[in-house]
């Protein structure tokens, strides 16, 4: 018996789009007329027979709106989760996109496979998935998800993606130090390893080599991290934990001015706090550049120099892409990039 998945494969659209069209909701959700005609023609050709009971149930829900599953893990930057939801509300209020409901599915980092039943089902019209861990990426490559998927920070030929240029961002960090005339630098390995932090770090190291900047790679082991206590976030505590290694590196390099690239803004703030407590001047002795979210508080205090995480642009482009997908626009896999800027603060003045 033919199914909506068969139609979706032949039509090159999602099963959710097929379901909406076959249940007479294509015009309500502004699905392209050409797409609707194509889906109906294929359905007729392969002898698709709709489930009568399901049609009755759906007719009662005719006024319902698309539901988007948003997967989120604990170590993901919380600001982006809030921004993503707030941006959706803002864009709906401004009439930029039609109404969508968001269902948040939390999962443990590196354990997306435990969400297989949810991802393989057909309970939502699309998924948004942050996917930085190698385990997450490998799992998604093998999984057959029946509805549209937008991944954040991951380029793939299989799923749509909204991403930043991580290689360029790593190079930008080196250029800041080079323009300051620095000959020594350190890079703080990220607390939670991801493919993207690896790309930024590799690009930073390569560009520093090209610019003749000597770089030390620094990471705090678990025992050292546990020796630092406080009420701050684990990223902030991690920054404090690596501070002594930064001090040791600075001394080994002759106590000359050094630059430090930190891949998380909270870790960078923790590092600066601890460096100053250890008698190291920032930026006179050590200049700090971070990659992360540039909060209003950071802008007001002019505290931290950072390569900015373009959170608002990422959120907006994600929802606009989801709008196009669920409306059945005729397009292939989309890979959208957002550009990062540099904000100069007191940790490394312009």
C-alpha positions in Angstrom: 0.0 0.0 0.0 1.4 3.4 -0.9 2.1 5.8 2.0 2.8 9.5 2.4 6.5 8.6 2.7 6.4 7.2 -0.8 4.8 10.3 -2.1 7.3 12.5 -0.2 10.3 10.6 -1.7 8.9 10.9 -5.3 7.9 14.6 -4.9 11.1 15.6 -3.1 9.3 17.2 -0.2 8.8 16.2 3.5 6.1 13.7 4.6 4.7 16.5 6.8 4.2 18.6 3.6 2.5 15.7 1.9 0.2 15.2 4.9 -0.8 18.8 4.9 -1.6 18.8 1.2 -3.5 15.6 1.2 -5.6 16.8 4.1 -6.6 20.1 2.4 -4.3 22.4 4.4 -1.9 23.4 1.7 -3.5 26.8 1.0 -3.9 27.5 4.8 -0.1 27.1 5.2 0.7 28.8 1.9 2.3 25.7 0.3 3.2 26.5 -3.3 0.4 25.6 -5.8 2.9 23.9 -8.0 4.0 21.7 -5.1 0.4 20.8 -4.2 -0.5 19.9 -7.7 2.7 17.7 -8.0 2.0 15.9 -4.7 -1.7 15.2 -5.7 -0.6 13.9 -9.1 1.9 11.5 -7.7 -0.6 10.3 -5.1 -3.1 9.5 -7.8 -0.5 7.8 -10.0 0.8 5.4 -7.2 -2.7 4.7 -5.9 -2.4 6.4 -2.5 -5.5 5.8 -0.3 -5.7 8.0 2.7 -6.5 6.6 6.2 -10.2 7.6 6.7 -9.9 7.5 10.5 -6.8 9.7 10.4 -8.6 12.1 8.1 -11.5 12.4 10.5 -9.1 13.1 13.4 -7.2 15.7 11.4 -10.3 17.5 10.3 -11.0 18.2 14.0 -7.6 19.8 14.2 -7.9 21.9 11.1 -7.1 25.1 12.9 -3.9 23.6 14.4 -0.6 25.1 13.4 2.8 23.4 12.6 4.7 22.0 15.5 8.5 22.2 15.4 10.6 19.9 17.6 13.6 21.8 19.1 16.3 19.5 20.5 18.6 20.9 23.2 21.4 19.6 25.4 22.5 21.1 28.7 25.9 22.3 27.7 24.5 24.3 24.7 24.7 28.0 25.3 21.4 28.9 27.1 21.3 32.3 25.5 20.8 30.8 22.1 17.9 28.7 23.3 16.2 31.8 24.7 17.0 33.9 21.6 15.6 31.2 19.3 12.3 31.1 21.1 12.0 34.8 21.5 12.9 35.5 17.9 10.1 33.1 16.8 7.6 35.1 18.9 8.9 38.4 17.6 8.8 37.3 13.9 5.3 35.9 14.4 4.1 39.2 16.0 5.6 41.2 13.1 4.0 38.9 10.5 7.3 37.7 9.1 6.4 34.1 9.5 3.2 32.2 10.2 2.4 30.7 13.6 4.4 27.7 14.7 4.4 25.8 18.0 7.7 24.7 19.5 8.2 21.6 21.5 11.6 21.4 23.3 13.1 18.0 23.7 16.1 18.0 26.1 18.7 15.4 25.8 22.1 14.6 27.4 25.1 15.8 25.4 26.6 13.0 23.2 23.4 10.9 23.7 21.2 12.0 20.9 20.7 8.3 20.0 18.4 8.1 23.0 16.0 10.3 21.0 15.8 7.9 18.1 12.1 7.1 18.7 11.1 10.7 18.7 13.3 11.6 15.6 12.0 8.6 13.7 8.4 9.4 14.3 6.0 11.7 12.6 4.7 13.7 15.5 6.0 17.1 14.4 6.4 19.0 11.2 10.2 19.5 11.5 13.2 19.4 13.8 15.9 21.9 14.8 19.0 20.2 16.1 22.2 21.7 17.4 24.8 19.1 16.5 28.4 19.7 17.4 29.6 16.5 19.0 31.1 13.8 16.7 28.7 11.2 18.2 25.7 13.4 17.4 26.9 14.0 13.8 27.6 10.3 13.2 24.2 9.3 14.6 22.3 11.9 12.4 24.1 10.7 9.3 22.8 7.2 9.8 19.3 8.1 10.8 16.3 8.3 8.5 14.2 11.3 9.7 10.9 11.6 7.9 10.3 15.3 8.5 12.5 18.4 7.6 15.6 18.9 9.7 17.7 22.1 10.2 21.0 21.5 12.0 22.7 24.4 13.7 26.5 24.6 13.3 26.9 21.7 11.0 27.3 21.6 7.3 25.9 18.5 5.7 24.6 17.4 2.3 21.9 15.4 4.1 20.2 18.1 6.2 19.6 21.8 6.0 21.9 23.9 8.1 22.5 27.3 9.5 26.1 27.8 10.4 29.0 30.1 11.0 32.4 30.1 9.3 34.4 28.5 12.2 37.6 28.4 10.2 37.4 32.1 9.6 36.6 32.8 13.2 39.8 31.0 14.3 41.8 33.0 11.9 40.3 36.2 13.1 41.5 35.5 16.6 45.1 35.2 15.4 44.9 38.3 13.3 43.9 40.3 16.4 47.1 39.2 18.2 49.2 39.6 15.1 48.0 43.2 14.7 49.1 43.8 18.3 52.6 42.7 17.5 52.4 39.7 19.8 54.9 36.9 19.3 53.5 34.5 22.0 50.0 33.1 22.5 48.0 30.3 24.1 44.7 28.7 23.1 42.4 27.3 25.7 40.9 24.0 24.6 37.1 24.0 25.0 35.6 22.4 28.0 33.2 20.3 25.9 34.9 19.1 22.7 33.1 19.7 19.5 33.9 19.5 15.8 33.4 23.3 15.6 35.7 24.2 18.4 38.3 21.9 16.8 38.0 23.7 13.5 38.4 27.1 15.2 41.4 25.9 17.1 43.1 24.3 14.1 42.5 27.5 12.0 43.9 29.6 14.9 47.0 27.4 15.2 47.7 27.3 11.5 47.4 31.1 11.0 49.6 31.7 14.1 52.2 29.4 12.5 52.0 31.5 9.3 52.4 34.7 11.3 55.3 33.3 13.4 53.4 33.4 16.6 54.4 30.7 19.1 51.3 29.0 20.6 50.8 26.8 23.6 47.7 24.6 23.8 46.2 24.5 27.3 43.6 22.3 28.9 42.6 21.6 32.5 42.2 18.0 33.6 39.3 16.9 35.7 41.2 16.9 38.9 42.3 20.5 38.4 38.7 21.6 37.5 37.3 19.9 40.6 39.8 21.9 42.8 38.0 25.1 41.8 34.7 25.7 43.6 32.1 28.4 43.4 28.5 29.2 42.4 29.4 30.2 38.9 28.8 28.1 35.7 31.0 25.2 34.9 32.5 27.2 32.0 33.4 30.1 34.4 35.0 27.7 36.8 36.9 26.0 34.0 38.3 29.4 33.0 39.5 29.9 36.6 41.0 26.3 36.6 43.2 26.9 33.6 44.5 30.3 34.9 47.5 28.9 36.6 48.6 27.1 33.4 48.3 30.4 31.6 50.4 32.1 34.3 53.1 29.3 34.0 53.1 29.6 30.2 53.4 33.4 30.4 56.4 33.0 32.7 58.0 30.4 30.5 57.8 32.8 27.6 59.8 35.3 29.5 56.9 37.3 31.0 56.5 39.1 27.8 53.0 40.3 26.6 51.0 37.2 25.5 47.6 36.7 23.9 45.1 34.0 24.9 42.3 32.7 22.7 39.4 31.2 24.7 36.5 29.5 22.9 33.8 30.3 25.4 32.9 33.7 26.8 32.1 32.5 30.3 35.4 30.6 30.5 37.2 33.8 29.3 35.6 35.8 32.2 36.6 33.1 34.7 40.1 33.2 33.3 40.4 36.9 33.6 39.0 36.9 37.2 41.6 34.4 38.3 44.5 35.9 36.4 43.9 39.2 38.2 43.7 37.5 41.5 47.1 35.9 40.7 48.6 39.3 40.1 48.6 39.1 36.2 47.4 42.3 34.5 44.8 42.1 31.8 45.5 43.4 29.1 48.9 44.8 30.1 50.5 41.3 30.6 48.0 39.0 29.0 45.4 39.9 26.3 42.3 37.8 26.2 40.1 37.2 23.1 37.0 35.0 23.3 34.5 33.4 20.9 31.0 33.7 22.2 27.8 35.6 22.9 28.3 39.3 23.2 25.7 40.2 25.9 24.3 43.7 26.6 26.1 43.6 30.0 29.4 42.9 28.2 28.8 45.8 25.8 27.9 48.2 28.6 31.0 47.3 30.7 33.2 47.1 27.6 34.8 44.2 29.3 35.6 41.3 27.0 37.0 41.4 23.4 35.3 38.7 21.4 34.6 37.2 18.1 30.8 37.4 18.3 28.4 34.5 18.2 25.8 36.0 15.7 22.9 34.7 17.8 20.1 36.9 16.5 21.0 36.4 12.9 21.3 32.6 13.4 17.8 32.5 15.0 16.1 34.6 12.4 17.6 32.7 9.4 16.7 29.4 11.1 13.0 30.3 11.4 12.9 31.8 7.9 14.4 28.6 6.5 11.9 26.5 8.4 9.0 28.6 7.1 10.2 28.0 3.5 10.6 24.3 4.1 7.2 23.6 5.7 5.5 25.7 3.0 6.9 23.3 0.4 9.1 25.8 -1.5 10.9 24.0 -4.3 14.6 24.0 -3.2 17.4 21.6 -2.4 19.4 21.2 0.8 20.1 24.7 2.1 23.4 25.6 3.8 23.2 29.2 5.2 26.2 31.0 6.8 26.1 33.9 9.3 29.1 36.2 9.7 30.7 36.9 13.0 32.0 40.4 14.0 34.7 41.5 16.4 33.8 43.4 19.6 36.7 45.2 21.2 36.6 45.4 24.9 39.1 46.0 27.7 40.6 42.5 27.7 42.3 43.4 24.3 41.7 46.9 23.2 41.6 47.8 19.5 
